[in-house]
Amino acid sequence: MGFGTMLMLAVSIAIGLMFLLAMYGEEEGPGIVNALFRFFFFRFPEWFRGMIKAILGERVLAGFDYTLNYVFNECNPLVQIFYMVILLGSYVIFVRDAYTNIPNDYAAGYHKFLGLGVFYVCLSSFAATSFMDPGIITARNALGLCNYYEYDEAIFSNPNAICETCQTRKPARSKHDSRCNVCVARFDHHCIWVNNTVGLRNHRYFLLFLLSNCLITAYGAFLGATVMLHKIDESNLMKATFIDMKTGERVSASWTVVVRYLFAQNGMLSVVLCLCTGMCPILFGFFGWHIFIAAQGTTTNERDKWKQVSYYLKKLKKEGKEVPDVRNVYDKGVLSNLREVLFPPDVDQFIANTMDKPSTKRRKDKRT
């Protein structure tokens, strides 16, 4: 295996691990995952910044901080471009190196077309999540959204709240996204992979984006494995004798020897296969996590708020004070919660029915 292939494999594994830590790690709490999260996302960056300052000076450190802030905290297409390079590059490598070996004894020819279909869904869901209005709150629709989502007196308690940046009313479940500089209805989170907010109108496309990436990595791992098995059978590698290029020693075939040989002969395809195999369970976990959150009638943003409420209630209980009964009023049951995400209300139609006569009632489930 060449140095370039090993480097790409190492980078792919590192990205997968960082993605896993960012998804499941917490700033506080016990456990090795949280400890690794604190190390890689807090302690190591501070140490690294200190080294840059000590060796290269304040100006270089300022440039480094500016670059990180631009990439991760400001709206920019860099991560989108990175994703597209990975997706398109991997698919091109697969078409060039794998599709020429399909059909084989392990995979029929139609898998080429199924793979193309999944690839198309990846691209289309990526585009929809990236460029669709996530549910931007304006002076025109703020009233309708305030009538639609009730204030629960727990994590959204001020019906008269005004966004200081947008100067519009803040409906319950909304949040101002500082990266995109807009307030978004039923705000979930800002996703740097699509360079957009995930909210009321594009949440379902974000879930489709996650699912399609789960499928394409699973499919890539499956088809890549069939190609490697085909190459083993075609060349009868399990009965072959190999020569160690360093020592000149003749080595009998084993799975370890054969896999190393296949990696050396199919470097780029091997990297794509490892990338798919490594990222597949991580993406399925991420997708499952977001489905779980949606099924509970909450969002990523709201779960963070509920953590603060839970901490406060535990503090009251520890102090022996009365603990109020607090519940999630947005949880209407698993099916209803998922239906609202997958088939969100037509906010414009809802506003057309409420603009002239502000409703004093709280949420109504109107759908078209």
C-alpha positions in Angstrom: 0.0 0.0 0.0 1.5 3.4 -1.0 2.0 6.3 1.3 -0.8 8.3 -0.4 -3.3 5.5 0.1 -2.3 5.0 3.8 -2.6 8.8 4.3 -6.1 8.9 2.8 -7.1 5.9 4.9 -5.8 7.5 8.1 -7.5 10.8 7.4 -10.8 8.9 6.7 -10.6 7.0 10.0 -9.7 10.2 11.9 -12.7 12.1 10.4 -15.0 9.2 11.3 -13.7 9.2 14.9 -14.0 13.0 15.3 -17.5 12.8 13.8 -18.4 10.1 16.4 -17.0 12.1 19.3 -18.7 15.3 18.1 -22.0 13.5 17.9 -22.0 11.6 21.2 -19.5 13.5 23.4 -20.5 16.0 26.1 -18.5 18.8 27.8 -19.4 17.4 31.2 -20.0 13.9 32.4 -18.1 10.7 33.0 -17.0 8.0 30.6 -14.2 7.6 28.0 -16.3 9.1 25.2 -16.8 12.4 27.1 -13.1 12.4 28.2 -12.0 12.0 24.6 -14.4 14.7 23.6 -13.0 17.1 26.1 -9.4 16.3 25.1 -9.8 16.6 21.3 -12.3 19.5 21.3 -11.0 21.6 24.3 -7.7 20.6 25.8 -5.8 19.7 22.6 -7.0 22.8 20.7 -5.9 25.1 23.5 -2.5 23.3 23.8 -2.1 23.6 20.0 -2.9 27.3 20.0 -0.4 27.8 22.8 2.3 26.1 20.7 1.5 28.2 17.7 1.7 31.4 19.8 5.0 30.3 21.4 6.6 29.3 18.1 5.1 31.5 15.4 3.8 34.5 17.3 0.5 36.3 17.9 -0.1 37.3 14.2 0.0 33.6 13.0 -2.2 32.6 15.9 -4.7 35.3 15.0 -4.8 34.0 11.4 -5.2 30.5 12.6 -8.2 31.5 14.8 -9.7 33.5 12.0 -9.5 30.5 9.6 -11.1 28.1 12.1 -13.8 30.6 12.9 -14.6 31.1 9.2 -14.7 27.3 8.5 -16.8 26.3 11.5 -18.7 29.4 12.7 -19.5 31.3 9.6 -21.6 30.5 6.5 -19.2 29.3 3.9 -19.2 26.5 1.2 -15.8 24.9 2.2 -17.3 21.8 4.0 -19.9 21.5 1.3 -17.2 21.4 -1.3 -15.2 18.9 0.7 -18.3 16.6 0.9 -18.9 16.9 -2.8 -15.2 16.0 -3.5 -15.5 13.0 -1.3 -18.8 11.9 -2.8 -18.0 12.5 -6.4 -14.4 11.2 -6.1 -15.5 8.0 -4.4 -18.2 7.4 -7.0 -15.8 8.0 -9.9 -13.3 5.6 -8.4 -16.0 3.0 -7.9 -17.2 3.3 -11.5 -13.7 3.0 -12.8 -12.4 0.2 -10.5 -15.4 -1.7 -9.3 -18.1 -1.5 -11.9 -15.8 -3.2 -14.4 -15.9 -6.3 -12.2 -19.7 -6.3 -11.9 -21.6 -8.6 -12.4 -19.7 -11.3 -10.6 -20.5 -14.4 -8.6 -21.6 -12.3 -5.6 -23.4 -9.3 -7.2 -25.7 -9.1 -10.2 -25.4 -6.5 -12.9 -28.5 -4.5 -11.7 -26.5 -3.3 -8.7 -24.8 -0.8 -11.0 -28.1 0.9 -11.6 -29.2 0.7 -8.0 -26.0 2.3 -6.9 -26.6 5.1 -9.4 -30.0 5.6 -8.0 -28.7 5.9 -4.4 -26.0 8.3 -5.7 -28.7 10.4 -7.3 -30.8 10.5 -4.0 -27.6 11.6 -2.2 -27.1 14.5 -4.6 -30.7 15.6 -4.7 -31.3 15.5 -0.9 -28.0 17.3 -0.4 -29.1 20.0 -2.8 -32.6 20.3 -1.2 -31.2 20.5 2.3 -28.6 23.0 1.3 -30.6 25.4 -0.8 -34.2 25.2 0.5 -35.7 27.8 2.8 -35.4 26.1 6.3 -38.4 28.1 7.6 -37.1 31.6 7.8 -39.2 33.8 10.1 -40.2 37.2 8.7 -42.5 40.0 9.8 -45.1 38.4 7.5 -45.2 35.0 9.0 -44.1 35.5 12.6 -47.7 36.0 13.9 -48.9 32.8 12.2 -46.0 30.8 13.7 -46.6 32.3 17.1 -50.2 31.0 16.9 -49.1 27.6 15.7 -46.6 26.7 18.3 -47.6 27.3 21.9 -45.2 28.7 24.6 -44.7 25.9 27.1 -43.6 28.0 30.0 -40.5 25.9 30.4 -38.0 26.2 27.5 -40.1 28.8 25.6 -41.7 31.1 28.1 -41.9 34.6 26.7 -44.6 35.1 24.1 -43.5 38.7 23.6 -39.9 37.9 22.9 -38.3 39.9 20.0 -35.2 38.8 18.2 -32.6 41.6 18.7 -31.0 40.9 15.4 -34.0 40.3 13.1 -36.3 42.6 15.0 -39.2 40.1 14.6 -41.2 38.2 17.1 -39.7 34.9 18.3 -42.2 32.1 18.0 -41.8 29.1 20.3 -39.4 26.5 19.0 -37.6 29.1 16.9 -34.0 30.3 17.2 -31.7 32.8 15.6 -29.0 31.1 13.5 -26.0 33.4 13.8 -24.2 31.7 10.9 -27.0 32.3 8.4 -28.2 35.4 10.3 -31.9 34.4 10.2 -34.5 33.2 12.7 -35.8 29.8 11.8 -39.0 28.1 12.8 -38.7 24.8 14.7 -34.9 25.2 14.6 -33.0 22.0 14.9 -29.3 22.9 14.3 -27.0 24.4 11.7 -25.3 21.8 9.6 -21.9 22.7 8.2 -22.1 19.8 5.7 -25.0 21.5 3.9 -24.1 25.1 4.9 -27.7 25.7 6.0 -30.0 25.7 9.0 -32.1 22.6 9.5 -35.6 23.7 10.4 -39.3 23.3 9.8 -39.3 23.2 6.1 -36.1 21.2 5.3 -35.8 18.8 8.2 -37.3 15.9 6.2 -34.8 16.5 3.4 -32.0 16.5 6.0 -33.2 13.1 7.3 -33.3 11.8 3.7 -29.8 13.2 3.2 -28.6 11.2 6.2 -30.4 8.1 5.1 -29.1 8.2 1.6 -25.5 8.6 2.9 -26.2 5.6 5.1 -27.3 3.6 2.1 -24.6 4.6 -0.2 -21.9 3.8 2.3 -23.5 0.4 3.1 -23.9 -0.3 -0.6 -20.3 0.8 -1.3 -19.1 -1.6 1.4 -21.1 -4.5 0.1 -20.2 -4.0 -3.6 -16.6 -3.3 -2.8 -16.4 -6.5 -0.8 -18.0 -8.5 -3.7 -15.4 -7.1 -6.1 -12.5 -8.1 -3.8 -13.9 -11.6 -3.4 -14.3 -11.8 -7.1 -10.6 -10.9 -7.5 -9.6 -13.5 -5.0 -11.6 -16.2 -6.9 -10.5 -15.0 -10.3 -6.8 -15.2 -9.5 -7.1 -18.1 -7.1 -5.3 -16.0 -4.5 -6.0 -18.2 -1.5 -3.8 -20.9 -3.1 -1.1 -18.6 -4.5 2.4 -18.1 -3.2 3.5 -14.5 -2.5 7.0 -13.0 -2.4 7.9 -10.5 0.3 9.4 -7.6 -1.7 11.7 -6.6 1.2 13.2 -10.0 2.1 12.5 -12.0 -1.1 11.0 -14.7 1.1 8.2 -16.8 -0.3 5.0 -16.6 1.7 2.0 -18.9 1.7 -1.5 -17.3 1.2 -3.5 -16.3 4.2 -6.3 -13.8 4.6 -3.9 -11.2 6.0 -1.4 -11.7 3.1 -4.2 -11.6 0.5 -5.9 -8.5 1.9 -2.5 -6.7 1.9 -1.9 -7.8 -1.7 -5.4 -6.5 -2.7 -4.8 -3.2 -1.0 -1.5 -2.8 -2.8 -3.0 -3.7 -6.2 -6.3 -1.7 -5.7 -5.2 1.2 -3.5 -7.9 3.8 -4.3 -10.7 1.3 -4.3 -9.5 -0.1 -1.0 -9.6 3.4 0.5 -13.2 3.9 -0.7 -14.1 0.5 0.7 -12.6 1.3 4.1 -14.2 4.7 4.1 -17.6 3.2 3.4 -17.2 0.4 5.9 -16.0 2.8 8.7 -18.6 5.6 8.1 -21.6 3.4 7.5 -22.3 2.5 11.2 -21.5 6.0 12.3 -24.0 7.5 9.8 -26.6 4.9 10.8 -26.1 5.9 14.4 -26.4 9.6 13.5 -29.5 8.9 11.5 -31.1 6.8 14.2 -30.3 9.5 16.8 -32.1 12.2 14.7 -35.1 9.9 14.1 -35.2 9.2 17.9 -35.2 13.0 18.6 -37.9 13.7 16.1 -40.0 10.8 17.5 -39.9 12.4 20.9 -41.3 15.6 19.6 -38.2 17.6 20.2 -35.2 19.0 18.3 -31.4 19.1 18.8 -31.7 22.7 20.1 -34.5 21.8 22.4 -32.7 18.8 23.9 -29.9 21.2 24.9 -32.5 23.4 26.6 -34.1 20.5 28.4 -30.7 19.5 29.7 -30.5 22.9 31.4 -34.0 22.5 32.8 -33.1 19.0 34.1 -30.0 20.3 35.8 -32.1 23.1 37.4 -34.8 20.7 38.6 -32.1 18.3 40.1 -30.7 21.3 41.9 -34.1 22.2 43.4 -34.6 18.6 44.5 -31.2 18.4 46.1 -31.9 21.6 48.0 -35.2 20.1 49.3 -37.4 22.6 47.4 -40.6 21.9 45.6 -40.0 20.6 42.0 -42.5 21.8 39.5 -44.1 19.3 37.1 -42.5 20.0 33.7 -43.3 18.1 30.5 -42.7 18.4 26.8 -46.0 19.8 25.4 -44.8 19.4 21.9 -44.7 15.6 22.2 -47.9 14.4 20.6 -46.9 10.8 20.3 -44.4 9.0 18.1 -46.5 8.9 14.9 -47.8 12.4 15.1 -44.3 13.7 15.9 -42.7 12.0 12.9 -45.7 13.1 10.7 -45.0 16.7 11.5 -41.4 16.4 10.6 -42.0 14.4 7.4 -45.1 16.3 6.3 -44.6 19.8 7.9 -47.5 22.3 7.9 -47.7 24.7 5.0 -46.9 27.8 6.9 -47.8 30.2 4.1 -51.3 28.7 3.8 -51.6 28.9 7.6 -50.6 32.5 7.6 -53.1 33.3 4.9 -55.9 32.1 7.2 -54.6 34.0 10.3 -53.0 37.2 9.1 -56.2 39.3 9.3 -57.6 37.8 12.5 -54.9 37.0 15.1 -55.8 33.8 16.9 -55.9 33.8 20.7 -56.0 30.0 20.7 -52.8 28.0 20.8 -51.6 25.4 18.4 -53.9 23.9 15.8 -52.7 21.1 13.6 -53.7 22.4 10.2 -52.2 20.7 7.3 -52.8 20.9 3.5 
